[in-house]
Amino acid sequence: MILGNIVGNILGNIPGMSSGVELVFVLIVFLALLCVGMTIPFAILVPSVLYLLVHAGLAGLKGLGLVSWGSMDSFTLSAIPLFILMAEILQESKLSMRVYRGLSTLVAWMPGGLLQTNIAGCAIFAAISGSSVVTAASIGRVALPELQRRNYSPRLSAGSLAAGGTLGILIPPSIAMIVYGTFTETSVAKLFMAGVMPGLLLTAMFMCYIAAHALVRPDVSPIVTKRHSTSEILTALLDVIPFVVLIGGTIGSIYSGLVTPTEAAAVGCVLAMIIARFWGEFNLSVLRRALQTTVRVCGNILFIVYAAYAFSYAISYAGVGEEITQFLVGLKLSRLEFFGALFVLYTVLGCLVESLGMIVVTVPLLYPVLQQYGVDPIWFGVILVLFIEMGQISPPIGINLFVIQSIWNGKLSDVVTGTIPFHLIMFVLLGLLVLFPEIAMWLPGRVAAGP
């Protein structure tokens, strides 16, 4: 309370201090706390509580009890631990090794060889994991030793894995989309469907770039002359088919409208255990490790969600959201100018703030403005995820850069340099989505969404 009064007196004594300026001050505190090493949930929660104390004293904290219950009492959010558990079961049972081995045979004919396998493997694992970190780590652990042994370009090897890992939050299921859908009360099933075509298009663009690079500079990847026999191709298909079955059983059931995303995640966990039992290494020890990792990851994610709900409550209590909406609408920006401003905002934030932090801090503020501009929340969800993808391979915070760096013996600068072409490709896709929204909206408009 004393700290709240001190901050309140300081802000109150600044001439012309409006709610909007106070919000800027809170955001500066948030970034400052991140810079000194405070974890994201606390960096969001501390300035939010201070803001409440400044405006209402201890009385303002009474609503946090309801916020605590309301933020976690969500059927949609329960899909997050289930999708994470499904991915962890596959990772701990070493099935990622089988899918990489199978794909390395099936795409060997393409220029770039194993570099193409990196992208294809990440795309398939993305359709299971919902997390870019899990995707990059799972495929990276299998791929990097083999890429180094065969003398592939270190920069392109690391860059393709870091960028390929970002597909984990665009190709459904996507944890980022679940969190976004929870905050905006948007259908998660439709968000998942909207991510399919952009995800596949981005995968194809990545693979085309690798093929072109390998043709122009053959030294980046060894030329494969061996022709695989029919039996080798059949074996490779058997390595990949279990993943196709799992994807069809989970994501396919959502697209058909038979189940909700949460129910599909539960089905996926059961299928993952069955597949791991017959195709991988599955026992009680594997299940225990998968559950332990799931609890740690979910604790972090859901704490961020709770902190964000507290932040949203604080700014709504002070009426800041309405002021920001009126201010931005009053600028009379065109739709294109508004998107340009968002582009600058998220490009800068992507270099400073972790992916979920970008969602939970900006969406409560910007969503009312998006409604004023008539922006479709499903389409914007895909745009936001694409911005987050860029942030995950942008220094200094880009988490995928450090994930790849942690599992190989190369330089971080090589990882960063290797991602630059893929970063530019993401900008191209972003422009295509702005010019042709149907890329994202075509599938949600034609496939029945779940409840």
C-alpha positions as CSV (number, residue, x, y, z in Angstrom):
1,M,0.0,0.0,0.0
2,I,2.8,2.4,0.9
3,L,4.5,1.6,-2.5
4,G,1.2,2.2,-4.2
5,N,0.8,5.6,-2.5
6,I,4.4,6.6,-3.4
7,V,3.9,5.7,-7.1
8,G,0.5,7.4,-7.1
9,N,2.0,10.6,-5.6
10,I,4.8,10.6,-8.2
11,L,2.4,10.1,-11.1
12,G,-0.1,12.5,-9.7
13,N,2.4,15.3,-9.4
14,I,3.4,15.1,-13.1
15,P,1.5,17.8,-15.0
16,G,-0.9,16.4,-17.6
17,M,-0.5,12.8,-16.6
18,S,-3.4,11.0,-18.4
19,S,-4.4,7.4,-18.1
20,G,-2.7,6.8,-21.5
21,V,0.6,8.2,-20.2
22,E,0.3,6.1,-17.1
23,L,-0.2,3.0,-19.2
24,V,3.0,3.9,-21.1
25,F,4.8,4.2,-17.8
26,V,3.5,0.7,-16.8
27,L,4.7,-0.8,-20.1
28,I,8.1,0.8,-19.5
29,V,8.2,-0.8,-16.1
30,F,7.3,-4.1,-17.7
31,L,10.2,-3.9,-20.2
32,A,12.6,-2.7,-17.5
33,L,11.7,-5.7,-15.3
34,L,12.3,-8.0,-18.3
35,C,15.7,-6.3,-18.9
36,V,16.9,-6.9,-15.3
37,G,16.0,-10.6,-15.7
38,M,12.5,-10.9,-14.1
39,T,10.4,-13.7,-15.6
40,I,7.5,-12.7,-17.8
41,P,4.6,-13.6,-15.5
42,F,6.0,-11.5,-12.6
43,A,7.1,-8.7,-15.1
44,I,3.4,-8.4,-16.1
45,L,1.9,-8.9,-12.7
46,V,4.0,-6.5,-10.7
47,P,3.2,-3.3,-12.7
48,S,-0.4,-4.4,-13.0
49,V,-0.8,-4.6,-9.2
50,L,1.0,-1.3,-8.8
51,Y,-1.4,0.3,-11.4
52,L,-4.4,-1.0,-9.4
53,L,-2.9,0.4,-6.1
54,V,-2.4,3.8,-7.8
55,H,-5.9,4.1,-9.0
56,A,-8.0,2.4,-6.2
57,G,-5.7,1.4,-3.3
58,L,-6.3,-1.9,-1.6
59,A,-10.0,-1.9,-2.8
60,G,-8.7,-2.4,-6.4
61,L,-7.2,-5.7,-5.4
62,K,-10.5,-7.2,-4.4
63,G,-11.3,-8.2,-7.9
64,L,-8.1,-10.3,-8.4
65,G,-9.9,-13.2,-6.7
66,L,-12.5,-13.3,-9.4
67,V,-9.8,-12.8,-12.0
68,S,-7.8,-15.7,-10.6
69,W,-10.9,-18.0,-10.9
70,G,-12.1,-16.6,-14.2
71,S,-8.8,-16.8,-15.9
72,M,-8.2,-20.5,-15.1
73,D,-11.8,-21.8,-15.2
74,S,-11.7,-22.3,-19.0
75,F,-12.5,-25.4,-20.9
76,T,-10.6,-24.1,-23.9
77,L,-7.4,-23.6,-21.9
78,S,-7.5,-27.2,-20.7
79,A,-6.4,-28.1,-24.3
80,I,-2.9,-26.7,-23.6
81,P,-1.7,-29.3,-21.2
82,L,-3.2,-32.1,-23.3
83,F,-1.5,-31.0,-26.5
84,I,1.8,-30.5,-24.6
85,L,1.5,-33.9,-23.1
86,M,0.9,-35.5,-26.5
87,A,4.1,-33.8,-27.9
88,E,6.2,-34.8,-24.9
89,I,5.1,-38.4,-25.2
90,L,6.3,-38.5,-28.8
91,Q,9.5,-36.7,-27.9
92,E,10.4,-38.9,-24.9
93,S,9.6,-42.1,-26.8
94,K,12.1,-41.0,-29.6
95,L,9.5,-41.1,-32.3
96,S,10.9,-37.9,-33.7
97,M,13.9,-39.9,-34.8
98,R,11.7,-42.2,-36.8
99,V,9.8,-39.5,-38.6
100,Y,13.1,-37.7,-39.5
101,R,14.6,-40.9,-40.8
102,G,11.5,-41.6,-42.9
103,L,11.4,-38.1,-44.3
104,S,15.1,-38.1,-45.1
105,T,14.4,-41.0,-47.5
106,L,11.2,-39.6,-49.0
107,V,12.6,-36.1,-49.8
108,A,16.2,-37.2,-50.7
109,W,15.5,-36.5,-54.4
110,M,15.0,-32.7,-53.7
111,P,17.8,-30.2,-53.9
112,G,19.1,-29.6,-50.4
113,G,18.7,-33.1,-49.2
114,L,18.5,-33.2,-45.3
115,L,17.9,-29.5,-45.2
116,Q,14.5,-30.2,-46.8
117,T,14.0,-32.9,-44.2
118,N,14.5,-30.3,-41.5
119,I,11.5,-28.2,-42.8
120,A,9.3,-31.2,-43.7
121,G,10.0,-32.8,-40.3
122,C,9.3,-29.6,-38.4
123,A,6.0,-29.2,-40.4
124,I,4.8,-32.7,-39.4
125,F,5.9,-32.3,-35.8
126,A,4.2,-28.9,-35.7
127,A,0.9,-30.6,-36.5
128,I,1.3,-32.5,-33.3
129,S,3.1,-30.4,-30.8
130,G,1.6,-26.9,-30.9
131,S,4.9,-25.4,-29.7
132,S,7.8,-24.0,-31.6
133,V,10.3,-24.8,-28.9
134,V,9.3,-28.4,-28.7
135,T,9.3,-28.7,-32.5
136,A,12.7,-27.1,-32.9
137,A,14.2,-29.1,-30.1
138,S,12.7,-32.5,-31.1
139,I,13.8,-32.3,-34.8
140,G,17.0,-30.4,-34.0
141,R,18.4,-33.1,-31.6
142,V,18.0,-35.7,-34.3
143,A,19.0,-33.6,-37.3
144,L,22.1,-31.6,-36.2
145,P,24.4,-34.5,-35.6
146,E,23.6,-36.0,-39.0
147,L,23.9,-32.6,-40.8
148,Q,27.3,-32.0,-39.2
149,R,28.5,-35.5,-40.0
150,R,27.6,-35.1,-43.7
151,N,29.2,-31.6,-43.9
152,Y,26.1,-29.5,-44.6
153,S,26.4,-25.7,-44.3
154,P,26.3,-24.9,-40.6
155,R,24.5,-21.7,-41.1
156,L,21.8,-23.1,-43.3
157,S,21.4,-26.2,-41.1
158,A,20.9,-24.2,-37.9
159,G,18.8,-21.5,-39.6
160,S,16.4,-24.0,-41.3
161,L,15.8,-25.7,-37.9
162,A,15.2,-22.5,-36.0
163,A,12.9,-21.2,-38.7
164,G,11.2,-24.6,-39.2
165,G,10.5,-24.7,-35.5
166,T,8.4,-21.6,-35.8
167,L,5.9,-23.6,-37.8
168,G,4.9,-25.2,-34.5
169,I,2.7,-22.3,-33.6
170,L,1.2,-21.6,-37.1
171,I,0.3,-25.1,-38.2
172,P,-2.4,-26.3,-35.8
173,P,-2.6,-27.3,-33.1
174,S,-1.2,-24.0,-31.8
175,I,-0.9,-23.0,-28.1
176,A,-0.5,-19.4,-29.2
177,M,-3.9,-19.6,-31.0
178,I,-5.5,-21.2,-28.0
179,V,-4.4,-18.3,-25.8
180,Y,-5.4,-15.7,-28.4
181,G,-8.8,-17.4,-28.8
182,T,-9.3,-17.4,-25.0
183,F,-8.7,-13.6,-24.7
184,T,-10.8,-12.6,-27.7
185,E,-13.5,-15.3,-27.3
186,T,-12.8,-16.4,-30.9
187,S,-13.5,-20.0,-32.0
188,V,-10.2,-21.9,-31.5
189,A,-11.4,-24.5,-34.1
190,K,-11.7,-21.7,-36.8
191,L,-8.4,-20.3,-35.8
192,F,-6.8,-23.7,-36.3
193,M,-8.4,-24.0,-39.7
194,A,-7.2,-20.5,-40.6
195,G,-3.6,-21.5,-39.8
196,V,-3.6,-24.5,-42.2
197,M,-3.1,-22.8,-45.6
198,P,-0.6,-20.2,-44.4
199,G,1.3,-22.9,-42.6
200,L,1.5,-25.1,-45.6
201,L,2.3,-22.1,-47.9
202,L,5.1,-21.0,-45.5
203,T,6.5,-24.6,-45.5
204,A,6.5,-24.7,-49.3
205,M,8.2,-21.3,-49.4
206,F,10.9,-22.4,-47.0
207,M,11.5,-25.6,-49.1
208,C,11.6,-23.7,-52.4
209,Y,14.2,-21.3,-50.9
210,I,16.4,-24.2,-49.8
211,A,16.1,-25.9,-53.2
212,A,17.0,-22.7,-55.0
213,H,19.9,-22.0,-52.6
214,A,21.2,-25.6,-53.1
215,L,21.1,-25.3,-56.9
216,V,22.9,-21.9,-56.9
217,R,25.4,-22.9,-54.3
218,P,25.9,-26.7,-54.4
219,D,28.5,-26.5,-51.6
220,V,25.8,-26.0,-48.9
221,S,24.6,-29.6,-49.2
222,P,26.2,-32.8,-50.5
223,I,24.7,-34.1,-53.7
224,V,22.9,-37.4,-53.1
225,T,23.3,-39.8,-56.0
226,K,22.0,-42.9,-54.3
227,R,18.6,-44.2,-55.5
228,H,16.5,-45.7,-52.8
229,S,14.9,-49.1,-53.3
230,T,11.2,-49.9,-53.1
231,S,11.7,-51.6,-49.7
232,E,13.5,-48.5,-48.3
233,I,10.7,-46.3,-49.5
234,L,8.1,-48.6,-47.9
235,T,10.1,-48.6,-44.7
236,A,10.2,-44.8,-44.8
237,L,6.5,-44.6,-45.3
238,L,6.0,-46.9,-42.2
239,D,8.1,-44.4,-40.2
240,V,5.9,-41.5,-41.2
241,I,2.4,-43.1,-41.4
242,P,1.9,-43.2,-37.5
243,F,2.3,-39.4,-37.4
244,V,-0.2,-39.0,-40.3
245,V,-2.7,-41.2,-38.4
246,L,-2.2,-39.1,-35.2
247,I,-2.6,-35.8,-37.1
248,G,-5.7,-37.1,-38.9
249,G,-7.2,-38.4,-35.6
250,T,-6.7,-35.1,-33.7
251,I,-6.8,-32.2,-36.2
252,G,-9.1,-34.1,-38.6
253,S,-11.7,-34.6,-35.9
254,I,-11.7,-30.8,-35.2
255,Y,-12.1,-29.9,-38.8
256,S,-15.0,-32.3,-39.2
257,G,-16.8,-30.7,-36.3
258,L,-17.0,-33.9,-34.3
259,V,-15.1,-32.7,-31.2
260,T,-13.8,-29.5,-29.6
261,P,-10.1,-28.8,-29.6
262,T,-9.9,-29.9,-26.0
263,E,-11.6,-33.2,-26.7
264,A,-9.3,-33.7,-29.8
265,A,-6.3,-33.1,-27.6
266,A,-7.5,-35.8,-25.2
267,V,-7.9,-38.2,-28.2
268,G,-4.5,-37.2,-29.4
269,C,-2.9,-38.1,-26.0
270,V,-4.4,-41.6,-26.2
271,L,-3.3,-42.1,-29.8
272,A,0.2,-40.9,-29.0
273,M,0.5,-43.4,-26.2
274,I,-0.7,-46.2,-28.5
275,I,1.7,-45.2,-31.3
276,A,4.6,-44.8,-28.9
277,R,3.9,-48.2,-27.4
278,F,4.1,-50.0,-30.8
279,W,6.4,-47.7,-32.8
280,G,8.6,-46.1,-30.1
281,E,10.0,-46.6,-26.6
282,F,7.1,-46.2,-24.2
283,N,7.0,-47.3,-20.6
284,L,6.1,-45.8,-17.2
285,S,9.5,-44.0,-17.0
286,V,8.8,-42.3,-20.4
287,L,5.3,-41.3,-19.2
288,R,6.6,-39.9,-16.0
289,R,9.2,-37.7,-17.7
290,A,6.5,-36.5,-20.2
291,L,4.1,-35.6,-17.4
292,Q,6.9,-33.8,-15.4
293,T,7.8,-31.7,-18.4
294,T,4.2,-31.0,-19.2
295,V,3.6,-29.7,-15.6
296,R,6.6,-27.4,-15.8
297,V,5.7,-26.0,-19.2
298,C,2.0,-25.6,-18.4
299,G,2.8,-23.9,-15.1
300,N,4.8,-21.3,-16.9
301,I,2.2,-20.8,-19.7
302,L,-0.9,-20.6,-17.4
303,F,0.9,-18.3,-15.0
304,I,1.5,-15.9,-17.9
305,V,-2.2,-16.2,-18.8
306,Y,-3.2,-15.4,-15.2
307,A,-0.8,-12.4,-15.1
308,A,-2.3,-11.1,-18.4
309,Y,-5.8,-11.3,-17.1
310,A,-4.7,-9.3,-14.1
311,F,-3.2,-6.7,-16.5
312,S,-6.4,-6.6,-18.5
313,Y,-8.4,-6.1,-15.3
314,A,-6.1,-3.3,-14.3
315,I,-6.4,-1.3,-17.5
316,S,-10.1,-1.9,-17.8
317,Y,-10.6,-0.7,-14.2
318,A,-8.9,2.5,-15.1
319,G,-10.8,2.8,-18.4
320,V,-7.6,2.9,-20.4
321,G,-8.8,0.6,-23.1
322,E,-11.6,2.9,-24.1
323,E,-9.2,5.9,-24.2
324,I,-6.7,4.1,-26.4
325,T,-9.5,3.0,-28.8
326,Q,-10.8,6.6,-29.0
327,F,-7.2,7.9,-29.5
328,L,-6.3,5.5,-32.3
329,V,-9.6,5.9,-34.1
330,G,-9.3,9.7,-33.7
331,L,-6.1,9.5,-35.7
332,K,-8.2,8.5,-38.7
333,L,-5.5,6.2,-40.0
334,S,-6.4,4.2,-43.1
335,R,-6.6,0.4,-42.8
336,L,-3.2,0.1,-44.5
337,E,-1.6,2.7,-42.2
338,F,-3.0,1.0,-39.1
339,F,-1.5,-2.3,-40.3
340,G,1.8,-0.5,-40.9
341,A,1.8,0.7,-37.3
342,L,1.0,-2.8,-36.0
343,F,3.9,-4.1,-38.2
344,V,6.4,-1.7,-36.5
345,L,5.0,-2.4,-33.0
346,Y,5.2,-6.2,-33.3
347,T,8.6,-6.2,-35.1
348,V,10.1,-4.2,-32.2
349,L,8.3,-6.3,-29.5
350,G,9.4,-9.5,-31.2
351,C,13.0,-8.5,-30.5
352,L,12.3,-7.8,-26.8
353,V,9.4,-9.9,-25.5
354,E,8.7,-13.7,-25.6
355,S,5.9,-14.9,-27.8
356,L,3.1,-15.4,-25.3
357,G,4.1,-12.1,-23.6
358,M,3.4,-10.3,-26.9
359,I,-0.1,-11.8,-27.1
360,V,-1.2,-11.2,-23.5
361,V,0.1,-7.7,-23.3
362,T,-1.1,-6.3,-26.6
363,V,-4.3,-8.1,-27.4
364,P,-6.4,-6.7,-24.5
365,L,-5.3,-3.2,-25.6
366,L,-5.7,-3.6,-29.4
367,Y,-8.7,-5.9,-29.8
368,P,-11.3,-3.1,-29.3
369,V,-9.4,-1.1,-31.9
370,L,-9.5,-4.0,-34.3
371,Q,-13.2,-4.1,-34.0
372,Q,-13.5,-0.4,-34.8
373,Y,-11.5,-1.1,-38.0
374,G,-13.7,-4.1,-38.9
375,V,-10.7,-6.5,-38.8
376,D,-11.7,-10.1,-38.7
377,P,-10.4,-11.6,-35.4
378,I,-9.7,-15.0,-37.0
379,W,-7.6,-13.4,-39.8
380,F,-5.8,-11.2,-37.3
381,G,-5.0,-14.2,-35.1
382,V,-3.0,-15.7,-38.0
383,I,-1.3,-12.4,-38.6
384,L,-0.4,-12.2,-34.9
385,V,1.0,-15.7,-34.9
386,L,3.1,-14.8,-37.9
387,F,4.5,-11.8,-36.1
388,I,5.3,-14.1,-33.1
389,E,7.1,-16.5,-35.5
390,M,9.3,-13.7,-36.6
391,G,10.0,-12.7,-33.0
392,Q,11.1,-16.3,-32.1
393,I,14.0,-16.0,-34.6
394,S,14.8,-12.3,-33.9
395,P,17.8,-11.5,-31.6
396,P,18.3,-10.8,-28.8
397,I,15.3,-12.6,-27.3
398,G,14.4,-15.0,-30.1
399,I,13.9,-18.3,-28.2
400,N,14.4,-20.6,-31.1
401,L,17.9,-19.2,-31.7
402,F,18.9,-20.3,-28.2
403,V,17.1,-23.7,-28.5
404,I,19.2,-24.6,-31.5
405,Q,22.4,-23.1,-30.0
406,S,21.9,-25.2,-26.9
407,I,21.9,-28.5,-28.8
408,W,24.9,-28.0,-31.2
409,N,28.5,-26.9,-30.9
410,G,28.4,-24.0,-33.4
411,K,28.2,-20.2,-32.9
412,L,25.1,-18.3,-32.1
413,S,26.0,-15.8,-34.8
414,D,25.7,-18.7,-37.4
415,V,22.2,-19.5,-36.1
416,V,21.2,-15.8,-36.4
417,T,22.7,-15.4,-39.8
418,G,21.1,-18.6,-41.0
419,T,17.6,-17.4,-40.1
420,I,17.8,-14.1,-42.0
421,P,16.5,-15.5,-45.4
422,F,13.6,-17.3,-43.6
423,H,12.8,-14.1,-41.8
424,L,12.4,-12.3,-45.2
425,I,10.2,-15.1,-46.5
426,M,7.9,-14.6,-43.5
427,F,7.7,-10.9,-44.4
428,V,6.6,-12.0,-47.9
429,L,3.9,-14.2,-46.5
430,L,2.7,-11.4,-44.2
431,G,2.3,-9.2,-47.2
432,L,0.4,-11.9,-49.1
433,L,-2.0,-12.3,-46.2
434,V,-2.7,-8.6,-46.0
435,L,-3.3,-8.4,-49.8
436,F,-5.1,-11.7,-50.0
437,P,-6.9,-12.5,-46.7
438,E,-8.6,-15.5,-48.4
439,I,-5.4,-17.5,-48.0
440,A,-6.3,-17.7,-44.3
441,M,-10.0,-17.4,-44.5
442,W,-10.8,-19.9,-47.3
443,L,-10.8,-23.0,-45.1
444,P,-12.7,-21.7,-42.1
445,G,-15.4,-20.6,-44.5
446,R,-15.8,-24.0,-46.1
447,V,-15.3,-26.5,-43.3
448,A,-17.7,-27.0,-40.4
449,A,-16.1,-25.7,-37.1
450,G,-16.5,-27.6,-33.8
451,P,-18.4,-26.1,-30.9
